[in-house]
Amino acid sequence: MKLLKNIIDFYIQSSLHVALAIYALVEVTEISLQLSTDKNLERAIFFGTIVGYNFLKYFESFQKGNLDFNKNRYIIGLTFLSIIAVIFYFLQMNSSTQIYFIKIGLMVALYPFLRKFGFWKLFLVSFCVTAITVYALIIQQDFFQIKKKLFCFNGF
């Protein structure tokens, strides 16, 4: 029973549940918009979610020196392996999607500084999730011609 508890704790603490939820949203978008699947993009989003969410979750503890590296070694290991996977799959994307990913990554990096402002935090999180689960797929597939791109991701 203790093993099961440890597995569930790791699943929750390592943000795997968040990555699976984002992956599910990617799949819903692909089905809804009838896009062809791009496994490299899907994997980059999955592993990027682990990296981004763990960064957000543990940033303050790391910054204050409160992060117990020994206790969190498996989470740190998973995050490190996810960074390697993100880099690998990132290099498989087209250049416009790579630039888009960098922009979204920078927005995610702003989150710890906007944490105090409830509205901006909510807006930033919902914007980043939408940007990754919908618009990244469209950009990667060149679904719209450049002149027909939607305003929300054309200017971004």
C-alpha positions in Angstrom: 0.0 0.0 0.0 2.9 2.3 0.7 4.3 1.8 -2.8 0.9 2.8 -4.3 0.9 5.9 -2.1 4.4 6.8 -3.3 3.5 6.3 -6.9 0.4 8.5 -6.6 2.4 11.2 -4.7 5.1 11.2 -7.4 2.4 11.4 -10.1 0.9 14.5 -8.4 4.1 16.2 -7.3 5.8 15.7 -10.6 2.9 17.4 -12.5 2.3 14.3 -14.7 -1.4 14.8 -14.3 -1.2 18.4 -15.7 0.9 17.2 -18.6 -1.7 14.4 -19.4 -4.5 17.0 -19.2 -2.7 19.3 -21.6 -2.0 16.3 -23.9 -5.7 15.4 -23.9 -6.6 19.0 -24.9 -4.1 18.7 -27.8 -5.8 15.6 -28.9 -9.2 17.2 -28.7 -8.0 20.1 -30.8 -6.5 17.8 -33.4 -9.8 15.8 -33.6 -12.0 18.9 -33.5 -10.1 20.8 -36.2 -9.4 17.6 -38.2 -5.6 18.2 -38.1 -3.1 15.5 -38.8 -1.2 14.3 -35.8 2.3 15.6 -35.3 3.9 13.3 -32.7 6.9 15.5 -32.3 4.8 18.5 -31.4 2.6 16.5 -29.1 5.6 15.2 -27.2 7.2 18.6 -27.1 4.0 19.9 -25.5 3.8 17.0 -23.1 7.4 17.3 -21.8 7.3 21.1 -22.0 4.3 21.1 -19.7 6.2 19.0 -17.1 9.2 21.4 -17.3 7.1 24.5 -17.2 4.7 23.5 -14.5 7.5 22.1 -12.3 9.4 25.4 -12.8 6.4 27.3 -11.7 5.6 25.0 -8.8 9.1 24.8 -7.3 10.6 28.2 -8.4 9.9 29.9 -5.1 11.2 27.0 -3.0 14.3 26.8 -5.1 14.8 30.6 -5.0 14.5 30.7 -1.2 16.7 27.6 -0.8 13.9 25.5 0.8 13.9 22.8 -1.9 15.0 19.5 -0.5 17.0 18.0 -3.3 17.2 14.6 -1.7 13.4 14.3 -1.1 12.6 15.6 -4.6 15.3 13.8 -6.5 12.9 11.8 -8.7 10.9 14.9 -9.6 14.2 16.8 -10.4 15.3 13.8 -12.4 12.0 13.6 -14.4 12.2 17.4 -15.0 15.8 17.1 -16.2 14.9 14.3 -18.6 11.9 16.3 -19.8 14.2 19.2 -20.6 16.3 17.0 -22.8 13.1 15.6 -24.5 11.7 19.1 -25.0 15.0 20.2 -26.7 15.0 17.1 -28.9 11.4 17.5 -30.1 11.8 21.3 -30.3 14.5 20.8 -32.9 12.1 18.7 -35.0 9.5 21.5 -35.3 9.4 24.1 -38.1 11.0 27.5 -37.4 7.7 29.4 -36.9 6.5 27.0 -34.3 9.9 27.1 -32.6 9.7 30.9 -32.3 6.1 30.6 -31.0 7.3 28.1 -28.4 10.0 30.5 -27.2 7.5 33.3 -26.9 5.1 31.1 -24.8 8.0 29.9 -22.7 8.9 33.5 -21.9 5.4 34.2 -20.9 5.4 31.1 -18.6 8.6 32.4 -17.0 6.8 35.6 -16.1 4.2 33.7 -14.0 6.2 33.7 -10.7 6.3 37.5 -10.8 2.6 37.9 -11.6 1.5 35.4 -8.9 0.4 38.2 -6.6 -2.0 39.6 -9.1 -4.9 37.2 -9.3 -6.5 38.5 -12.5 -3.2 38.6 -14.5 -2.2 35.2 -13.2 -5.5 33.7 -14.3 -5.3 35.4 -17.7 -1.7 34.3 -18.3 -2.4 30.7 -17.4 -5.5 30.5 -19.6 -3.8 32.3 -22.4 -0.7 30.0 -22.3 -2.8 26.8 -22.2 -4.9 28.0 -25.2 -1.8 29.1 -27.1 -0.2 25.7 -26.7 -3.1 23.4 -27.1 -4.8 25.2 -30.0 -2.6 27.8 -31.8 0.7 25.9 -31.7 -1.0 23.0 -33.6 -2.4 25.4 -36.2 0.9 27.1 -36.7 2.8 23.8 -37.0 0.4 22.6 -39.7 0.2 25.9 -41.6 -3.5 25.5 -41.3 -4.2 29.0 -42.4 -2.4 31.0 -45.1 -0.4 33.9 -43.7 -3.0 36.4 -44.7 -5.8 34.4 -43.1 -4.3 33.9 -39.7 -6.4 34.9 -36.8 -5.6 38.1 -35.0 -4.8 36.4 -31.7 -1.8 34.5 -32.9 -0.8 36.5 -35.9 0.5 39.4 -33.9 1.8 37.2 -31.1 
